Amino acid sequence: MYLTIMKPEVLQDVASLGRGLWIVDGPDGPVLVVKAGKEFILAAREKRELKFYLAPYESDEAQGLTLLTACFDDPISPLTIKTPLMGSDPVTEGLKSLPDHFSVCFFDEHNRELLSSTAHASLEELRKHAKGVNPLGKEHWHLMMEQADDWFSFTTREDDSRAVTLTLLEDLFPSDFLITDLTRQGFHGSRGFSNTHLERPEPGHLQELDIIYLLQRAYSAEQIIHGPVKVSDGEELTDAVVLGTEVTLLLQAKDSPNTAEMMGTKLERKRKKALSQLKGGLSQLRGAVSTIEREGNPALRLVDGTPLKIDLAARPLLGVVVVKELFSDTYEEYGAMILDFMDDVRVRVVAFDYNEFEVMTRHCPSEQALLSAFWQISECAVEQRIYPRLRFTELPPR
């Protein structure tokens, strides 16, 4: 909470930034702002270091560099952030004069500052490369991101030895605090406030709230219902229902604990967990659709007992499953599960990992735009019998 408390006027700028690295003016000099998911932030806190790699880029006659920031929570599959250096963008300009001693503040996608620390890195070579970067147009952005991914998957020991180590030194504010949010609470089922923290031993409820906050980029809070409960058996229908103007969204969320003890989980175990979460989410959606088709308009209430007077049969249904993470080389298995669901249940469904869903709701900040994207994904899956991998990436600032 260092930057939040010491220089709150910067928060408006931070809120406008997408995921990635940014450099802002802090109370005592430049501050490296890292916007990332809770997993990256927790790993940085525990490992106390990041690694900077410079991935080369080449397309026709254009050449450039992508700054790839890695946090080695796992020695084989680290968490990464890719930042194309475009030559005249704020990040490249900021790197040219970033001193070796500076502050780092980590914000999540909801602009909550969850970790802040002093830091040290020997940046002489990085500053030199930043000064030598040739300006590139925004048309190179996506390809730079893709090439950086490919390059990093084949890094050598020599590449590792050239990487710059950023060491987190002293925390500027304790990271075990609790954040109470009194905003974004107008949805049905809200308690009027919410609490969040970096470590999450019990992830379900907090993940659902974060997803509801993302949905509020495209829908009004009044259209969203958190955890409607069936009166008949006291069981939850879905994690969230969105009463759109065109379709009704039935959403299921699946997350894993975000704790220091869970760090270092083997990649194969993560893959199995992703399949399990997707399977579980689809199964729960199947039950919700079956209830609606069988009862037409089941009697529902909020968790606090307040009756819900809504008509779930008034509009077509669209299922959404959001899991912790999906892996690009496992989409054949994901797709088979999703297509089997749609063939059997006859309801369209789309699935994302949380990071994809966050980027999508930022690129599609209206109901019309979001549904258009959902429809394109679903149509591609139905027509080509392959569930498409999303290609949304952060665009450079204007």
C-alpha positions in Angstrom: 0.0 0.0 0.0 3.1 2.2 -0.2 2.3 4.0 -3.4 -1.5 4.0 -2.6 -0.9 5.9 0.6 2.1 8.0 -0.2 1.1 9.2 -3.7 -2.6 8.4 -4.3 -2.8 10.8 -7.3 -0.9 8.2 -9.3 -3.6 5.6 -8.8 -5.7 7.0 -11.6 -2.8 6.4 -14.0 -2.2 2.9 -12.6 -5.9 2.1 -13.1 -5.7 2.9 -16.8 -2.8 0.4 -17.3 -3.1 -3.1 -18.4 -1.1 -6.0 -17.2 2.7 -5.6 -17.5 5.5 -3.3 -16.4 5.2 0.4 -16.1 7.3 3.2 -14.6 5.7 6.1 -12.7 6.9 8.9 -10.6 6.7 8.0 -6.9 7.2 10.0 -3.7 10.9 9.3 -3.7 11.8 8.8 -7.4 10.8 6.4 -10.1 8.7 3.4 -9.2 8.5 0.2 -11.2 4.8 -0.8 -11.3 4.1 -4.4 -11.9 0.5 -5.2 -12.8 0.0 -9.0 -12.6 -2.1 -11.7 -11.2 -2.1 -12.7 -7.5 0.0 -15.8 -8.3 2.8 -13.7 -9.8 2.7 -11.3 -6.9 2.8 -14.0 -4.3 5.7 -15.7 -6.0 7.6 -12.5 -6.2 7.1 -12.0 -2.5 8.3 -15.4 -1.6 11.2 -15.7 -4.0 12.3 -12.1 -3.5 13.7 -11.8 -7.0 12.7 -11.4 -10.7 14.8 -12.0 -13.8 14.9 -9.6 -16.8 15.6 -11.2 -20.2 15.8 -9.4 -23.5 14.2 -11.5 -26.3 15.3 -10.5 -29.8 12.6 -9.7 -32.4 12.9 -9.7 -36.1 10.3 -9.3 -38.9 11.3 -8.5 -42.4 13.8 -5.6 -41.9 12.4 -4.6 -38.5 14.4 -5.5 -35.4 13.6 -5.0 -31.8 13.6 -6.3 -28.2 11.0 -7.6 -25.8 11.7 -7.3 -22.1 10.6 -10.6 -20.6 10.2 -10.6 -16.8 10.3 -14.0 -15.1 9.6 -15.1 -11.6 10.9 -18.6 -11.0 8.2 -20.1 -8.8 9.0 -23.2 -10.8 12.5 -23.9 -12.3 11.0 -25.3 -15.5 7.9 -23.2 -16.0 8.3 -19.8 -14.4 5.6 -17.1 -14.4 6.4 -14.4 -17.0 5.4 -10.9 -18.2 6.2 -9.8 -21.7 6.8 -6.1 -22.5 7.7 -5.2 -26.1 10.1 -2.2 -26.2 8.6 0.0 -28.9 11.3 2.7 -28.8 9.3 5.8 -27.9 6.7 4.3 -25.5 6.7 5.2 -21.8 8.2 1.9 -20.6 11.2 2.2 -22.9 11.7 5.9 -22.0 11.4 5.1 -18.3 14.0 2.3 -18.5 16.6 4.6 -20.0 16.9 6.5 -16.7 15.7 3.9 -14.1 18.4 3.8 -11.4 19.9 0.7 -9.9 18.1 1.3 -6.6 14.3 2.0 -6.9 11.0 0.9 -5.5 8.7 -1.8 -7.0 4.9 -1.8 -6.4 2.8 -4.8 -7.4 -0.9 -4.2 -8.3 -3.4 -6.8 -9.3 -6.0 -6.4 -12.1 -8.4 -4.6 -9.8 -5.7 -2.0 -9.0 -5.1 -3.2 -5.5 -1.5 -2.7 -4.3 -0.7 -6.1 -2.8 3.1 -5.8 -2.4 5.7 -2.9 -2.3 9.4 -3.1 -1.8 12.7 -1.4 -2.3 14.7 -3.2 -5.0 18.1 -3.3 -6.6 19.2 -4.4 -10.1 22.4 -3.7 -12.1 20.6 -2.0 -15.0 23.5 -0.5 -17.0 23.2 -3.0 -19.9 19.4 -2.7 -19.9 19.6 1.1 -20.0 22.0 0.9 -22.9 19.7 -1.5 -24.8 16.7 0.7 -24.1 18.5 3.8 -25.5 19.4 1.8 -28.6 15.9 0.5 -29.4 14.6 1.5 -32.8 11.0 2.9 -32.8 8.5 0.3 -34.0 4.8 0.7 -34.9 2.0 -1.0 -32.9 1.5 -3.5 -35.8 4.6 -5.3 -34.4 3.2 -5.7 -30.9 1.5 -9.0 -31.2 4.3 -10.7 -33.1 6.8 -9.4 -30.6 4.9 -11.1 -27.8 4.6 -14.4 -29.8 8.3 -14.4 -30.7 9.3 -13.7 -27.1 7.3 -16.7 -26.0 9.0 -18.9 -28.6 12.4 -17.6 -27.7 12.0 -18.1 -24.0 11.0 -21.7 -24.4 14.5 -22.4 -25.9 16.7 -20.3 -23.6 20.1 -21.6 -22.8 22.4 -21.3 -19.8 24.1 -18.5 -21.6 20.8 -16.6 -21.9 20.2 -17.2 -18.2 23.7 -15.9 -17.3 22.9 -12.7 -19.3 19.6 -12.1 -17.5 19.5 -9.2 -15.1 18.5 -10.1 -11.5 16.1 -7.8 -9.7 16.3 -8.3 -6.0 13.5 -7.3 -3.7 15.0 -5.9 -0.5 12.9 -4.3 2.3 9.1 -4.2 2.2 7.8 -0.7 2.1 4.5 -1.9 3.6 3.5 -5.2 5.2 2.0 -7.6 2.7 -0.2 -9.5 5.1 -2.9 -6.8 5.3 -6.6 -7.1 4.5 -8.2 -4.8 1.9 -11.9 -3.9 2.5 -13.7 -2.8 -0.7 -16.9 -0.7 -0.3 -17.2 0.0 -4.0 -18.5 -2.3 -6.8 -21.0 -3.8 -4.3 -24.3 -3.1 -6.0 -24.8 -6.6 -7.3 -27.5 -8.9 -5.9 -26.1 -11.0 -3.2 -23.5 -8.5 -2.1 -22.9 -8.0 1.6 -22.2 -4.3 1.0 -18.4 -4.8 1.3 -15.8 -7.3 0.4 -12.4 -8.3 1.9 -9.4 -9.5 0.0 -5.8 -10.4 0.7 -2.8 -11.8 -1.2 -2.8 -15.3 0.2 -6.0 -17.2 -0.3 -6.2 -20.6 1.5 -9.9 -20.8 0.6 -10.1 -19.3 -3.0 -13.7 -19.9 -4.1 -15.6 -16.9 -2.7 -12.8 -14.4 -3.4 -12.4 -15.6 -7.0 -16.2 -15.3 -7.6 -16.1 -11.7 -6.4 -13.2 -10.9 -8.6 -15.0 -12.3 -11.6 -18.1 -10.3 -10.7 -16.0 -7.1 -10.7 -14.7 -8.0 -14.2 -18.3 -8.6 -15.3 -19.1 -5.1 -14.2 -16.9 -3.7 -17.0 -19.6 -4.9 -19.4 -22.8 -5.2 -17.3 -24.4 -3.0 -14.6 -24.2 -4.3 -11.1 -28.0 -4.6 -11.0 -27.9 -7.3 -13.8 -25.5 -9.6 -11.8 -26.6 -12.1 -9.1 -24.0 -13.8 -6.9 -24.7 -17.3 -5.9 -28.5 -17.7 -6.4 -29.8 -20.6 -4.3 -32.5 -23.0 -5.3 -35.4 -22.9 -2.8 -36.2 -26.6 -3.4 -33.0 -28.0 -2.0 -30.9 -25.1 -0.7 -28.2 -25.7 -3.3 -26.5 -23.0 -5.3 -27.7 -22.9 -8.9 -24.5 -21.4 -10.3 -21.7 -19.1 -8.9 -23.2 -16.2 -10.8 -26.1 -15.3 -13.1 -26.1 -12.3 -15.4 -29.4 -11.1 -16.6 -28.4 -9.6 -20.0 -30.6 -7.8 -22.5 -30.0 -10.5 -25.1 -29.0 -13.7 -23.2 -28.7 -14.9 -19.6 -25.2 -15.9 -18.6 -24.7 -18.9 -16.2 -21.2 -18.7 -14.8 -19.1 -21.2 -12.9 -15.8 -20.3 -11.4 -12.9 -22.6 -10.3 -9.8 -21.5 -8.5 -7.0 -23.0 -6.4 -5.5 -21.8 -3.1 -3.0 -19.0 -3.5 -0.5 -19.8 -0.7 3.2 -20.1 -0.2 2.7 -23.8 0.4 1.1 -24.3 -3.0 4.0 -22.7 -4.8 6.3 -25.1 -6.8 3.4 -27.4 -7.8 4.7 -29.5 -10.7 3.6 -28.6 -14.2 1.9 -32.0 -14.8 -0.1 -31.6 -11.7 -1.2 -28.1 -12.8 -2.3 -29.6 -16.2 -4.4 -32.2 -14.5 -5.9 -29.6 -12.2 -6.9 -27.5 -15.1 -8.7 -30.4 -16.8 -10.4 -31.3 -13.5 -11.6 -27.7 -12.9 -13.0 -27.4 -16.4 -14.7 -30.8 -16.1 -16.2 -29.7 -12.7 -17.4 -26.4 -14.0 -19.1 -28.0 -17.1 -20.7 -30.6 -14.8 -22.2 -27.9 -12.6 -23.4 -25.9 -15.6 -25.1 -29.1 -16.9 -27.0 -29.4 -13.6 -28.0 -25.7 -13.7 -29.3 -26.0 -17.3 -31.1 -29.2 -16.4 -32.9 -27.5 -13.5 -34.0 -24.6 -15.6 -35.2 -26.9 -18.4 -37.1 -29.1 -16.0 -38.7 -26.5 -13.8 -38.9 -23.6 -16.4 -38.3 -21.0 -13.8 -37.1 -22.5 -10.6 -37.7 -20.6 -7.3 -34.5 -18.9 -6.2 -33.3 -16.8 -3.3 -30.2 -15.0 -2.2 -27.9 -16.5 0.4 -29.4 -14.2 3.0 -32.9 -15.6 2.2 -34.2 -12.7 0.1 -36.5 -14.1 -2.7 -35.4 -13.6 -6.3 -38.1 -12.7 -8.8 -36.4 -13.4 -12.1 -37.3 -15.2 -15.2 -34.5 -17.5 -16.4 -36.6 -18.7 -19.3 -37.1 -15.3 -20.8 -33.8 -15.3 -22.8 -31.5 -17.9 -24.3 -28.8 -19.3 -22.0 -25.1 -19.0 -22.4 -22.7 -20.9 -20.2 -19.3 -19.5 -19.0 -16.6 -21.4 -17.1 -13.6 -19.6 -15.7 -10.8 -21.7 -14.2 -7.5 -20.7 -12.7 -5.4 -21.5 -15.8 -5.5 -23.3 -19.1 -2.5 -24.5 -21.1 -2.1 -23.8 -24.8 -0.9 -27.3 -25.7 -3.9 -29.0 -24.0 -6.7 -27.2 -26.0 -7.5 -30.4 -27.9 -8.7 -32.0 -24.6 -10.4 -28.8 -23.4 -12.2 -28.5 -26.8 -13.4 -32.1 -26.7 -15.0 -31.5 -23.3 -16.6 -28.3 -24.4 -17.9 -29.6 -27.7 -19.4 -32.7 -26.0 -21.2 -30.4 -23.6 -22.7 -28.3 -26.3 -23.7 -31.3 -28.4 -25.4 -33.0 -25.4 -26.9 -30.0 -23.6 -27.7 -27.8 -26.6 -26.5 -24.7 -24.9 -23.5 -22.6 -26.0 -20.6 -22.5 -23.6 -17.3 -20.7 -23.5 -14.4 -21.3 -21.2 -11.4 -19.2 -20.1 -8.7 -19.1 -17.6 -8.9 -16.1 -15.2 -6.2 -14.1 -17.0 -7.9 -14.5 -20.4 -11.2 -13.5 -18.9 -9.7 -10.4 -17.4 -8.1 -9.3 -20.6 -11.3 -10.1 -22.6 -13.5 -8.0 -20.3 -11.0 -5.1 -20.7 -11.0 -5.3 -24.5 -14.8 -5.8 -24.6 -16.2 -3.3 -22.0 -19.8 -3.6 -23.0 -22.4 -6.3 -23.2 -22.6 -6.1 -27.0 -18.8 -6.4 -27.4 -18.5 -9.2 -24.9 -21.3 -11.2 -26.4 -19.9 -10.7 -29.9 -16.6 -12.1 -28.7 -18.3 -15.0 -27.0 -20.3 -15.7 -30.2 -17.2 -15.7 -32.4 -15.5 -18.2 -30.1 -18.5 -20.4 -29.9 -19.1 -20.3 -33.7 -15.5 -21.2 -34.4 -15.8 -24.2 -32.0 -19.0 -25.4 -33.6 -18.0 -25.0 -37.2 -14.4 -26.1 -37.0 -14.9 -28.6 -34.2 -11.9 -27.0 -32.5 -12.1 -24.7 -29.5 -10.0 -21.7 -30.3 -7.1 -20.4 -28.2 -7.5 -16.7 -27.5 -5.0 -14.2 -28.9 -5.8 -11.2 -26.9 -2.6 -9.4 -25.7 -2.0 -6.1 -24.1 -1.6 -3.2 -26.5 0.9 -0.5 -26.0 -0.4 2.7 -24.4 -1.6 5.5 -26.7 
